[in-house]
Amino acid sequence: MAKKSLIEKEKNKKKLVTKYEVLRQSLKRQIKNSLRIQEKLIISERLQSLPRNSAPVRLRNRCSLTGRPRSNYRDFGFSRHVPREMAHTCILPGVLKSSW
């Protein structure tokens, strides 16, 4: 189980990303469409003045049940331990643990 403080930090980062998403996209579009270098520099300074944690690159995929940051399946939102434990407790129908 991950520390609750780290999970809360991730939640706050997600809120910041969604808050500044539209502004960040519009600034990037303006940089792409502007022709003069001076304009691009001014717009990029405005982009850099946004909070660092508002960038989507800073988000970390975590398990939705345990909060584990590594070895996540993106499709399910679980770490690799969770489906294994679910198969052991017979929560997942049709899954058999191989033994040899």
C-alpha positions in Angstrom: 0.0 0.0 0.0 1.4 3.4 -1.0 1.6 6.2 1.5 -1.6 8.3 1.6 0.4 11.5 1.3 1.7 10.4 -2.1 -1.7 9.4 -3.3 -3.1 12.8 -2.2 -0.3 14.6 -4.1 -1.3 12.7 -7.2 -4.9 13.7 -6.8 -3.8 17.4 -6.5 -1.7 17.1 -9.6 -4.7 15.6 -11.5 -6.8 18.6 -10.4 -4.1 21.0 -11.6 -3.8 19.3 -15.0 -7.5 19.5 -15.6 -7.6 23.1 -14.4 -4.9 24.4 -16.8 -5.5 21.9 -19.7 -7.4 24.3 -21.9 -5.0 27.2 -21.3 -2.0 25.1 -21.9 -3.4 23.8 -25.2 -4.3 27.3 -26.4 -0.8 28.6 -25.6 0.8 25.7 -27.5 -1.5 26.3 -30.5 -0.6 30.0 -30.5 3.1 29.1 -30.5 2.6 26.8 -33.4 0.6 29.3 -35.4 2.7 32.4 -34.7 5.3 33.4 -37.4 7.5 35.8 -35.5 10.1 34.6 -33.1 9.4 37.4 -30.6 5.8 36.4 -30.3 6.9 32.8 -29.8 9.2 33.8 -27.0 6.6 35.9 -25.3 4.0 33.1 -25.5 6.5 30.5 -24.3 7.3 32.6 -21.3 3.6 32.6 -20.5 3.5 28.9 -20.9 6.5 28.5 -18.6 4.9 30.7 -15.9 2.2 28.1 -15.4 2.7 25.7 -12.4 5.0 22.8 -13.1 2.6 20.3 -11.8 0.0 21.4 -14.3 1.9 19.5 -17.0 0.4 16.1 -17.8 3.9 14.6 -18.0 4.1 14.9 -14.2 1.3 12.5 -13.6 2.1 9.0 -12.5 -0.1 6.0 -13.2 -1.1 4.3 -9.9 -3.1 1.3 -9.0 -6.7 2.3 -8.2 -6.9 -0.1 -5.3 -3.5 -0.2 -3.7 -1.8 3.0 -5.0 1.2 1.1 -6.2 3.1 3.2 -8.8 4.8 0.5 -10.7 3.8 -2.4 -13.0 0.4 -1.1 -13.8 -2.0 -2.4 -16.5 -3.3 0.7 -18.2 -6.5 -1.0 -19.4 -7.6 -2.0 -16.0 -6.0 0.6 -13.7 -4.5 -2.2 -11.5 -1.0 -3.2 -10.6 0.1 -6.7 -11.4 -0.6 -8.0 -7.9 -4.3 -7.2 -7.8 -5.5 -9.6 -10.6 -3.4 -12.3 -9.2 -4.9 -11.9 -5.7 -8.4 -11.7 -7.3 -7.8 -15.0 -9.2 -6.7 -16.7 -5.9 -9.8 -15.6 -4.1 -12.0 -16.7 -7.1 -13.3 -13.2 -7.8 -12.3 -13.5 -11.5 -14.3 -16.3 -13.1 -12.5 -18.6 -15.5 -9.0 -17.7 -14.4 -6.9 -20.6 -13.2 -3.5 -20.4 -11.6 -1.1 -22.8 -13.3 0.9 -25.0 -11.2 3.5 -27.6 -12.3 
